Amino acid sequence: MYDTAHILYVVISLLFIIIFSFIFRNVKENTRINILRVIALLAFLTHISIILYDFFLNPSATISGHSSAIYPYYFCNLIMLLLPITFCGPKVLKKVYPFVLWAALYGGLITMAVPDFYHGGNIFDWGVMKSFLSHSFMIFAFVYAVFSGEYQLKIKDSYIFILGLLMSGAFGVFTNWLWEITGKGVGNSMYLNAPALEGTPFYGYVIAPIMIVLLYGITFLVELLRKSQNKTLTLK
């Protein structure tokens, strides 16, 4: 963690995301949605690719080692599943943008900053690289949706994020109960039974209010800026 390879990956991936989003921000709606579909699918497929990778290249791997790729009990894994559902169904689910996209940004940034799956060593090992890539695609989804205008930050829609967090919490409670009654021990779905970062107070129920405050703060500032720009254009 925080070695040269990690820092270089983060810098290069974020630069690519920003540059791509800026260059392709003014494409037609169909193209814009298709780009988001590709990003969403890549996030999910990269995440679950470890199952096939180990099946063919690591015969000693066990199914239990792929539990989060099979059942999305962590927050990021759940969002990786929701991204293709949001963008790749018969109809794009725009109503859930405020939850899915913000959750993708938060999950991606937190994991990239503190990757618990990487402690130095070979960053190109697929078990490590697929985790970096899948979380990069999560960030990519939010950044491109905002840059392209597909998703506009609005205070009035922010309640959807809160509802999404509550539903995620309920899913976590159910999953932890399922772990217990099936004899798998104490589960930690949605970080309800142990903190996301060992030795810190950052349980899921602590992180969630911080996410909400940040969302409202950032959205409020964006709306102020948007109103200020609109006033300037009107005066001209």
N, C-alpha and C positions, 0 to 999 in steps of 0.2 A: 504494500500500500504506500502511495506517495513516492514511489521510486520513479526514475526517469521515464520508463516505459509507460507507466500509468499517467503521468503528467502529459507526456507527448500525445498519448491516445486521446485524452480529454480535450486538449487544445485543438488537435487536428479535426476531431469529430465535430466539435462545436463550430469551428471555422467553416467546415463543409456545410453544416446545417444552415448557418446564417447566409453564406454566399449563395447556396442553391435556392433558399427561400426568397432571397432578394431578387435573383435573376428570373425566377419563374413565378413571381408574385402576381403578374398581370395577365395570366393565361385565361382562356375561356373557362366557364364554369365546369363543363364536362371534363376538361383536362385537369382542372384543379381537383375535382373529386376523385378522378382516376389516380392522380399522384398520391392523394391521401389513402386511397384503397391499397396501393402498392406498399406504402409505408406501414400501414396497419397490418397487412399480411406478413410483411417481412419481420415485424416485431414478434408476432405470434409464432411464425414458422422457425425463426432463428432460435427462439426460446425452446421449442419442443424438439429441435433438430438433434439435441444431445441423445435422445432415445435411439434414433437410427445410427448416429455416430458410434455410440457404445456397442450397439448390436453387431455392427460390422467390424469395428476396429478394437473393441475392448471386451472380449468375451467374458472376462471375469466380473464385469459390472453387473449389479443386481437391480431389479425393478425398484426396490426401496430407495435406491440412490436417485431415482427420477420422480419421486413423489410429487414435487411441486410442478413438474412438467405435465404430470397426468391429472393432478387435482390442484386447482389454483388457490391454495390456502394462504399464500402471502398476497399482500396488497398489489404489488407490481404484477404478479402472475395473473391476478384477476383482471387487471386493466389490460394486459396483453391479450386476454381473451375477449374483452369487451370492445377493443379497438376494431377488429374485423367485423364484429357483430354490428357496431355502429355504422361503419362505412361500406360494408360489402353485402348487405342484405338487399332485398328487392327495393327497399326505400331507405335512403340515408336517414338515420335517426338524429336529426338536428336538435331535437329537444334535450338530448342527453349530453350535448357538447360541453356545457359548463362543468359537468362532473367528469366525464371521461377524459377530456383534454387537459383540464387542470390536474387531475389525478395522474395523468401520464407525465406531465411536466414535473410535478413534485416527486413522484416515484423515481423518475429517471435521474433528476438532479441529485437527490439524496444518495441514491445508489452509486452514481458516478463519483460523487465526492467521498463516500465512505463505502467502498465495495467490500462487503464481508466475505466475498468469494475469492478475493485476491489478496495475497500476503507476500507479494514479491514472487520471483521465479519466472517461469515462461508464460508471458502474457498471450502467446500464440497457441497455447494449449486450448483446444476447442471448448473444453468445459469452462474456461475463463473467458475466452474471446466471445463466445456466443452470449454470455451474460453481459459483457460490455456492449456488444452490438445491439442486443434486444432493448436495453435501456436507452441507448442512443436513439433508436427508432421511436421510442416513447417521447423523448424530448423533441425529436424531429416533427412528430405529428402536431404537437402544440404550436411550435414555432412556425411551421408552414401554414397551418390553419389561420393563425393570426396575421402573418405577413401577407397572405393572399386575400385576406378579407372574408374567408369562408366562415370564420368565427370572430365576432366582435364582442369585446369585453363589455358587459353591462351589469350594473349593480342589481337591476330588477330580476336578472336570471340567476343570481348567485345562490338563491335558496335551493336550486337543483343540486348544487355541489354538496350542501349540507344534507339533503335527503340521500344522496349517493353515499356519503360517509356513514350515515345511520344504517343504511341497508348493508354496507360493507361490514359494519360492526356486528350487525345481527347475523350475517353470514359467518363471521369469525366465531361468535358464541356457539352457533350451531356446529361448526366444524370442530371446535375444541371439545364439545360434548360428544360428537361422533368419535373422535379419537379415544375419548375416555371409555365409552361403552363398548368399543370394539377391541379394547385391550392394547391400544397402541401407546399408552402412557399419556402424559400431559401434553396437549397440543399448544401451539403458539400462533394460531392463525390470527392475522391482523395485529400481531404483537400485543395481544391482550394479557398474556401470562408472563411475558418476559420482554424487556426493552429491546428496541430495534438495535441499539448500540449498547453492548455490554458495559455495565458499570455506570450507566446514565439513567435518568428518570424518564427517558423517551419511550414510554409505552404507547400503544396506539391511541389510547384515550387522552394522552398528553400531546401527541403530535397533531391530532385532528383539530383541536382549537387553534393551534398555531397556524395550521394551513388556512383555516377560515379567516383569521385576522389578516394574514398576508394577502389572501385573495381579495378581501374587501378593500384593503389599503391600496393595493396595486390597481384594482378596477376603478376605485374612486379617483385616483390620480389620472388614469387614462381618460376617464370621462371628462374630467376638468380640462385636460389638454385638448380633447376633441371639441368641447364647447368653445374653448378659447380660439381654436383654429377656425371654427364655423363663424364665430363673431367677426374675426378678422376678414374672412372671405366675404361676409355680408357687407361689411363697411366698405370694402373695395368696390 
